Amino acid sequence: MEIEASQIKFGGGKVLLFDLLDYLYKTNQNAKVWIESKTIYKEIQQKYNSYFDLQHTTQLATLFRYMKRRENVLFFCSIPPLVKCTKSLVYFHNLHYAKLFSERLYYLRNKQFRVFLKVYFYHLWIFLFKGNCDSWGCQIKDIADRLERVYNLQPLLLPFYSLPVIQISEKKFDFCYVSYPYPHKNHETLLDGIDKLAQKRFFTIALTIPKEEQFAGLLDRIDEINKKHHHKIISNVGFIDRNEVFKLYCMSRFLIFPSTLETLGIPLIEAYHCGLKVLSSDLDFSYASIGNVVTFDPSNENSISKIMENALNGLYDDIKQDALIPNRIEDIISLVKKDN
């Protein structure tokens, strides 16, 4: 089988890709993997000791491959090929490409013209060539419903993830939020809620914001809050790999997750399996991921502050949560792998 992952560069798509490769590696199933990012290419080489048939590619080369008839291909970047590919699957996990036209106008209203053109271009691509694969798959029902409304597709529900290795650790942090600081990850509102709660309570929280110039505003805000309240409320550990993420979960009591846009709440599932109580946005992905999830309004720092205070006061200690999403990774592979 082939895995087209040329557009995967970081974030949730990268996490999913490595979860897939982990499973293939552990179950001794090889694949040809197309990667454009030099960083991810090197990471795959180092982690799997050249186990996979790893191919470095470019945007132009990817376009030519998408015009070539193939079979047994997993198109992992939400985009179908330009010609018919048999026994192949498009795995859709980019919510931006499943927006209605009225939702896409948001980019124009906010003068994000390049984003609008990109999203519109890929919307047209998907609409014109959606029939070129035998199957489409996605992670949750909300995405499936969107694909049906926008493209008249009926994708299979094929969520997958890797379970963390549980480590017994001393609880160093009351809360943690493991997330790259995309705008929809909502760090600014979370920091406002933290600032508000710190006026009443002592607590600690760990964040994973890369220590880079582009995030200087968030990093300065963290320093400002810590100085204002005269102790290190927020520990920003910077970018960390998956193993360190699981260690961080095991060192925390609660996951606070104020994201406003997710296709699948993988961090919620991972945190649950590490023993954390999950506090998340009052949005569909939270209810689809965790049973009895504790929710708040992610647009309101007062709501975030209140939920965190309630957690510190023990109001959610007796709530029994559970993971609701099955792991269907083998179903994905069976749809595209070659017959023996």
C-alpha positions in Angstrom: 0.0 0.0 0.0 1.0 3.6 -0.5 0.3 6.5 2.0 0.1 9.9 0.4 1.0 12.3 3.3 2.8 15.0 1.4 0.7 17.8 2.9 1.3 16.7 6.5 3.6 19.1 8.2 2.7 19.4 11.9 -0.2 19.5 14.4 -3.0 16.9 14.5 -2.3 15.6 11.0 1.3 14.7 12.1 0.1 13.0 15.2 -2.3 10.9 13.2 0.3 10.0 10.7 2.7 8.7 13.4 -0.1 6.8 15.1 -0.7 5.0 11.8 3.0 4.3 11.2 3.4 3.1 14.7 0.7 0.5 14.2 2.1 -0.6 10.8 5.5 -0.9 12.3 4.4 -2.9 15.4 2.2 -5.2 13.2 5.0 -5.7 10.6 3.0 -4.1 7.7 5.1 -2.2 5.3 4.1 0.8 3.1 5.5 3.3 0.6 5.1 6.7 2.3 5.2 10.0 0.4 6.4 13.0 2.5 7.2 16.6 1.5 8.3 17.9 4.9 12.1 17.3 5.3 11.6 17.4 9.1 9.0 14.7 9.2 11.0 12.7 6.6 14.0 12.7 8.9 11.8 11.9 12.0 10.3 8.8 10.2 13.8 7.7 9.1 15.2 7.9 12.6 12.2 6.5 14.5 11.6 3.4 12.3 15.2 2.7 11.2 14.4 2.9 7.4 11.7 0.2 7.9 9.2 2.0 5.5 9.7 2.7 1.8 10.0 6.4 2.5 9.9 8.8 -0.5 10.7 12.5 -0.3 8.5 14.5 -2.7 7.6 18.0 -3.8 4.3 19.8 -4.5 4.8 19.4 -8.3 5.7 15.7 -8.0 2.7 15.1 -5.9 0.4 16.8 -8.5 1.8 14.5 -11.2 1.2 11.4 -8.9 -2.3 12.5 -8.4 -2.8 12.3 -12.1 -1.5 8.7 -12.3 -3.8 5.7 -12.0 -2.9 3.7 -9.0 -4.4 1.2 -6.5 -4.1 0.5 -2.8 -3.5 4.1 -1.9 -4.4 5.8 1.4 -4.8 9.5 0.5 -4.1 10.8 4.0 -4.4 14.6 3.3 -8.2 14.9 2.8 -7.7 15.5 -1.0 -8.8 12.9 -3.6 -6.7 12.0 -6.7 -7.4 13.6 -10.1 -8.0 10.2 -11.7 -9.6 7.0 -10.7 -7.6 5.0 -8.1 -9.1 1.6 -7.2 -9.1 0.0 -3.8 -8.1 3.4 -2.3 -9.4 5.6 0.5 -9.4 9.3 1.1 -9.0 9.9 4.9 -10.5 13.3 5.7 -9.4 15.2 8.7 -9.1 18.9 7.6 -12.2 20.7 8.9 -11.4 23.8 6.9 -12.3 22.0 3.7 -15.7 20.9 5.0 -17.0 24.4 5.6 -20.2 25.6 4.0 -19.9 28.6 1.7 -21.4 30.9 4.4 -18.7 29.7 6.8 -16.0 30.3 4.3 -17.1 33.9 3.9 -15.6 34.4 7.4 -12.1 34.5 5.8 -13.2 37.3 3.5 -14.8 39.3 6.3 -11.6 39.1 8.2 -9.5 40.0 5.1 -7.8 36.5 5.0 -7.9 36.5 1.2 -5.2 33.9 0.7 -6.8 31.5 3.1 -10.2 32.0 1.4 -8.7 31.3 -2.0 -6.9 28.2 -0.7 -9.9 26.8 1.0 -12.1 27.6 -2.1 -9.6 25.9 -4.4 -9.5 22.7 -2.4 -13.3 22.7 -2.0 -13.6 22.8 -5.8 -10.9 20.1 -6.1 -12.8 17.8 -3.7 -16.2 18.5 -5.4 -14.9 17.7 -8.9 -12.8 14.6 -8.1 -14.6 13.1 -5.0 -15.6 10.0 -7.0 -12.0 8.9 -7.8 -11.6 6.7 -4.8 -13.7 3.7 -3.7 -14.1 5.0 -0.1 -13.9 8.1 2.1 -13.3 7.9 5.8 -13.3 10.4 8.7 -13.0 10.4 12.4 -16.4 11.5 13.9 -20.0 11.9 12.9 -19.9 15.7 12.8 -17.3 15.6 10.0 -19.3 12.8 8.2 -22.4 15.0 8.4 -20.5 18.0 7.0 -19.1 16.0 4.1 -22.6 14.8 3.3 -24.0 18.4 3.3 -21.1 20.0 1.5 -20.1 17.2 -1.0 -23.0 14.7 -0.9 -20.5 12.1 0.4 -21.2 9.3 2.8 -17.9 8.6 4.5 -17.2 5.7 6.8 -16.5 6.5 10.4 -13.0 5.3 10.9 -11.5 6.9 14.0 -8.1 5.7 15.2 -5.4 6.6 17.7 -2.6 5.1 19.7 -2.9 4.5 23.4 -0.3 6.0 25.7 2.0 4.0 28.0 0.8 4.8 31.5 3.5 6.0 33.9 3.1 6.4 37.6 4.2 10.0 38.4 3.9 12.5 41.1 1.2 15.1 40.3 3.2 18.2 39.6 0.5 20.2 37.9 -3.2 20.8 38.6 -4.0 21.3 34.9 -2.3 20.8 31.5 -3.1 21.8 27.9 -1.0 20.1 25.3 -1.5 21.9 22.0 0.3 23.8 19.3 -0.9 27.4 19.4 -3.0 27.7 16.3 -5.6 30.4 16.6 -8.4 27.9 17.1 -6.6 26.3 20.0 -7.7 29.4 21.9 -4.7 30.0 24.2 -5.5 33.7 24.6 -8.9 33.1 26.2 -7.4 30.3 28.3 -4.7 32.7 29.6 -7.4 35.3 30.5 -9.3 32.6 32.5 -6.1 31.6 34.2 -5.4 35.2 35.1 -8.9 35.6 36.6 -8.7 32.4 38.6 -5.2 33.2 40.0 -6.8 36.2 41.7 -8.6 33.8 44.0 -6.7 30.5 44.0 -3.2 29.0 44.0 -2.8 26.4 41.3 -0.4 25.2 38.6 -0.8 24.5 34.8 1.5 23.3 32.1 1.4 24.5 28.5 3.4 23.4 25.4 3.8 26.6 23.4 7.0 26.5 21.3 9.5 29.0 22.5 9.7 30.8 19.1 9.5 34.5 18.0 6.2 34.0 16.3 4.6 33.2 19.6 6.2 36.0 21.5 2.8 37.6 22.4 1.7 34.4 24.2 5.0 33.9 25.9 5.1 37.5 27.1 1.5 37.0 28.5 2.6 33.9 30.4 5.5 35.9 32.0 3.2 38.7 32.8 0.7 36.5 34.6 3.4 34.7 36.6 4.9 38.0 37.7 1.6 39.6 38.5 0.6 36.8 40.9 4.2 36.4 42.3 4.5 32.6 41.7 4.9 30.3 38.7 1.3 29.5 37.9 2.1 28.6 34.3 4.9 26.3 33.3 5.5 26.4 29.6 7.6 23.4 28.7 7.7 24.3 25.0 7.4 21.8 22.2 7.7 18.2 23.4 7.5 14.8 21.6 4.8 12.2 22.1 6.6 10.3 24.9 7.1 13.5 26.8 3.4 14.4 26.2 2.3 11.2 28.0 4.7 11.9 30.8 3.2 15.4 31.2 -0.3 14.0 31.2 0.7 11.6 34.0 2.1 14.5 36.0 -1.3 16.4 35.8 -4.7 16.1 37.5 -7.0 17.7 34.9 -6.9 18.3 31.2 -8.3 21.7 30.3 -9.0 21.8 26.5 -10.5 25.1 25.2 -10.0 24.4 21.5 -12.8 25.7 19.2 -12.2 23.4 16.3 -11.3 19.7 16.3 -12.1 16.7 14.0 -11.4 14.2 16.8 -10.5 14.8 20.4 -7.3 12.7 20.5 -5.8 14.6 23.4 -9.0 14.0 25.3 -8.8 10.3 24.8 -5.1 10.2 25.6 -5.5 12.2 28.7 -8.4 10.0 29.9 -6.3 6.9 29.4 -3.6 8.6 31.5 -6.0 9.0 34.4 -6.9 12.7 34.0 -10.4 14.2 34.4 -11.3 15.9 31.1 -12.6 19.5 31.0 -13.3 20.6 27.5 -15.1 23.0 25.2 -18.9 22.7 24.9 -18.7 21.5 21.3 -19.5 18.3 19.4 -16.0 16.8 19.5 -16.0 16.8 23.3 -19.2 14.9 23.6 -18.2 12.5 20.8 -14.9 11.7 22.5 -15.6 11.4 26.3 -18.6 10.1 28.2 -19.7 12.5 31.0 -17.2 15.1 29.8 -17.2 18.3 31.8 -17.7 21.3 29.5 -17.4 25.1 29.4 -17.9 27.9 27.0 -14.5 28.2 25.2 -15.2 31.8 24.2 -15.7 33.0 27.7 -12.8 33.3 30.2 -15.2 33.5 33.1 -16.6 30.1 32.1 -13.1 28.6 31.8 -12.1 30.1 35.2 -15.2 28.8 36.9 -14.8 25.2 35.6 -11.2 25.2 36.7 -12.1 26.5 40.1 -14.8 23.8 40.5 -12.2 21.2 39.6 -9.9 22.5 42.2 -12.7 22.4 44.7 -13.4 18.7 44.0 -16.8 19.1 42.3 -15.9 16.7 39.6 -14.0 14.1 41.6 -17.0 11.6 41.6 -17.8 11.9 37.9 -17.0 8.7 36.0 -15.8 9.4 32.5 -15.1 7.0 29.7 -13.7 7.0 26.1 -16.4 6.7 23.5 -14.4 6.4 20.3 -13.4 3.0 19.1 -10.0 2.4 17.4 -10.6 1.3 13.8 -7.1 1.5 12.4 -7.2 -2.1 11.1 -10.4 -1.3 9.2 -8.6 1.6 7.4 -5.7 -0.6 6.4 -7.9 -3.5 5.2 -9.6 -1.1 2.8 -6.4 -0.3 1.0 -3.9 -3.1 1.5 -3.1 -5.5 -1.3 -4.7 -8.9 -1.4 -2.4 -11.7 -0.5 
